Amino acid sequence: MRKSSAQIKRVVFMAVIATSSWALTNPVEANALPGERVIRLEGTTNTRDIGGYQTGDMDTIRWGQIIRSDNLSRLTAGDFEKLEEMELKTVIDLRSKQERDHSPTVWQGDNPPQFLHFPIGDSKNEWFAAQKKMMKKNRFTKEQSLEHMVEGYRMIAEEGTSSYQNLMEVVLDESNWPVLIHCTAGKDRSGIGIALIMEALGVDRETIVEEYLLTNEVSRINDKAVFLSKQSKSSARGSRFSKGASASAWLPIVGVDASMLEAYYASVDENYGSMDAFLTELGVDQSARIALAASLTTQQQRLAMGE
């Protein structure tokens, strides 16, 4: 029986949503990655601490202060307890209003953090519309999905500045720490936010890209891509126009590629001239960067010891 385009669209959409619950039945093995870097929660697949990375001054980012994650709507009672044990003070949500409304976070615990919503992107903008069209066709290639995601990073560069200004204002105030920054998959909007924080701290670009690409290992994108490919091929049965997308075609959507972050950096350079100028636009001038490094790295302890 041939399926209508609306049915195909619905099934593929549900496949995308299903990846959010993938963590509940496919947790990362306990010995997969260093425990300090990856924060093991049952309801997420990409929660990690950016502590431990070195800055250009050979100082080290403090552990347990800046956390990045995918969406928190499927956290378990144990997950909330773990985050409260970390004394989490602030959650920054970079999802669109529509994404947040669809998958809200309802805190279960006695000490909820403050929730701040700094949306980036709108489900009605051109990029999201193009994504819906691509999903509806259900026959895209890896090259097409990668180019689509690269365009998404250009979109973030155009539409995300005010939200990143707000994010940096929160991060610059130590009273807001520990801070957890998340979007839907915890890889694109959150990934850029973390890259900007690391840039402000003077971490070298190679290390920033290394941290960014860790998503592909932590969230097990190959398994996710295989799962989504099976779903898309199943939804395409009986259609004369689509055989479903391959696992490789899904990889840029569920994971990250250095070319995506490079596209964001290129947009920053084109619009502001340099990352330093862009950080200043975000409210992080040189004095703010020095103050942030003094409080968010081990420089603070080193100076206190008179070294």
Residue pairs with C-beta under 8 A, 6 or more apart in sequence:
1 238
2 238
2 239
2 240
3 11
3 235
3 236
3 237
3 238
3 239
5 136
7 235
8 136
8 138
8 235
8 236
8 239
8 242
9 132
9 135
9 136
11 231
11 232
11 234
11 235
12 135
12 136
12 138
12 231
12 232
12 235
13 135
14 231
15 227
15 228
15 231
15 232
15 235
16 135
16 228
18 227
18 231
19 45
19 185
19 224
19 227
19 228
19 254
20 70
20 71
20 73
20 74
20 103
20 184
21 74
22 45
22 223
22 224
22 227
23 41
23 42
23 43
23 44
23 45
23 74
24 42
24 43
24 74
26 220
26 223
27 40
27 42
28 38
28 40
28 45
28 218
28 220
30 40
32 38
33 217
33 218
36 49
36 51
36 52
36 63
37 48
37 49
37 52
37 214
38 47
38 48
38 49
38 218
39 47
39 48
39 49
39 67
39 69
39 82
40 47
41 47
41 69
41 75
41 76
41 79
41 82
41 83
42 75
42 76
42 78
42 79
43 72
43 73
43 74
43 75
43 76
43 79
44 69
44 70
44 71
44 72
44 74
44 75
44 79
44 186
45 70
45 186
45 218
45 219
45 220
46 68
46 69
46 70
46 185
46 186
46 187
46 215
46 218
46 219
47 67
47 68
47 69
47 70
47 186
48 67
48 68
48 69
48 214
48 218
49 63
49 64
49 66
49 67
50 61
50 66
50 67
50 68
50 194
50 197
50 198
50 211
51 60
51 61
51 62
51 63
51 64
51 65
51 66
52 60
52 61
52 63
53 60
53 61
53 198
53 203
53 207
53 211
54 60
54 61
54 203
54 207
55 61
55 201
55 202
55 203
55 293
55 297
56 202
56 203
56 204
57 202
57 293
57 299
59 293
59 297
59 298
59 299
59 302
60 297
60 298
61 198
61 201
61 203
61 296
61 297
62 296
62 297
62 298
64 86
64 178
65 177
65 178
65 179
65 296
66 171
66 177
66 178
66 179
66 181
66 194
66 197
66 296
67 86
67 88
67 178
67 179
67 180
67 181
68 180
68 181
68 182
68 186
68 190
68 191
68 193
68 194
69 180
69 181
69 182
69 186
69 190
70 182
70 183
70 184
70 185
70 186
70 187
70 190
70 219
71 95
71 99
71 103
71 105
71 182
71 183
71 184
71 185
71 186
72 91
72 105
72 180
72 182
73 103
73 104
73 105
73 106
74 103
75 83
75 105
75 108
77 108
80 107
80 108
80 109
81 109
83 109
83 113
83 180
84 109
84 110
84 111
86 178
87 178
88 113
88 178
88 180
89 113
89 114
89 175
89 176
89 177
89 178
89 179
90 113
90 114
90 116
90 170
90 176
90 177
90 178
90 179
90 180
91 105
91 113
91 114
91 115
91 116
91 179
91 180
91 182
92 116
92 118
92 167
92 170
92 179
92 180
92 181
92 182
92 193
93 100
93 105
93 115
93 116
93 117
93 118
93 119
93 182
93 183
94 118
94 119
94 120
94 160
94 163
94 167
94 181
94 182
94 183
94 189
94 190
94 193
95 117
95 119
95 120
95 182
95 183
95 184
95 189
96 119
96 120
96 121
96 122
96 123
96 128
97 117
97 119
97 122
98 122
98 123
99 123
99 183
99 184
100 117
100 119
103 184
105 115
107 113
107 115
113 180
114 176
116 166
116 170
118 162
118 163
118 164
118 166
118 167
119 163
120 156
120 159
120 160
120 163
120 164
120 183
120 189
121 127
121 128
121 155
121 156
121 159
121 160
121 189
122 128
122 159
125 155
125 159
126 155
127 148
127 151
127 152
127 155
130 148
130 151
131 148
131 152
134 140
134 144
134 145
134 148
137 241
137 242
138 232
138 235
138 236
138 239
138 242
138 244
138 245
139 236
139 241
139 242
139 243
139 244
139 245
140 148
140 245
140 249
141 245
141 246
141 249
142 246
142 248
142 249
142 251
142 252
144 249
145 245
145 249
145 250
145 251
145 252
145 253
146 252
146 257
146 259
146 260
148 252
148 253
149 188
149 252
149 253
149 257
149 260
150 259
150 260
150 263
151 263
152 188
152 260
153 188
153 192
153 260
153 261
153 263
153 264
153 267
154 263
154 264
154 267
156 188
156 189
156 192
156 264
157 263
157 264
157 267
157 268
157 271
158 267
160 189
160 192
161 281
161 282
164 192
164 193
164 196
164 282
165 281
165 282
165 283
167 181
167 193
167 196
168 196
168 197
168 200
168 279
168 282
168 283
168 284
169 283
170 176
170 179
171 179
171 197
171 292
172 283
172 284
172 288
172 291
172 292
174 295
174 296
181 190
181 193
181 194
182 190
183 189
183 190
185 219
185 254
186 215
186 219
187 215
187 219
187 255
187 256
188 256
188 260
191 212
191 215
191 256
191 261
192 261
192 264
194 211
194 212
195 208
195 211
195 212
195 261
195 264
196 279
196 282
198 207
198 208
198 211
199 208
199 275
199 279
200 279
200 284
200 288
200 289
200 292
201 289
201 292
201 293
201 296
201 297
202 289
202 293
209 258
209 261
212 256
212 258
212 261
213 256
213 258
215 221
215 255
215 256
216 255
216 256
219 254
219 255
221 251
221 254
221 255
222 247
222 251
224 250
224 254
224 255
225 247
225 248
225 250
225 251
225 254
225 255
226 247
228 245
228 247
228 250
228 253
228 254
229 244
229 245
229 246
229 247
229 249
229 250
232 244
232 245
232 250
233 243
233 244
233 245
234 244
235 244
236 242
236 243
236 244
252 260
265 275
268 274
268 275
268 278
269 275
271 278
272 278
272 281
279 285
279 289
284 292
293 299
294 300
294 303
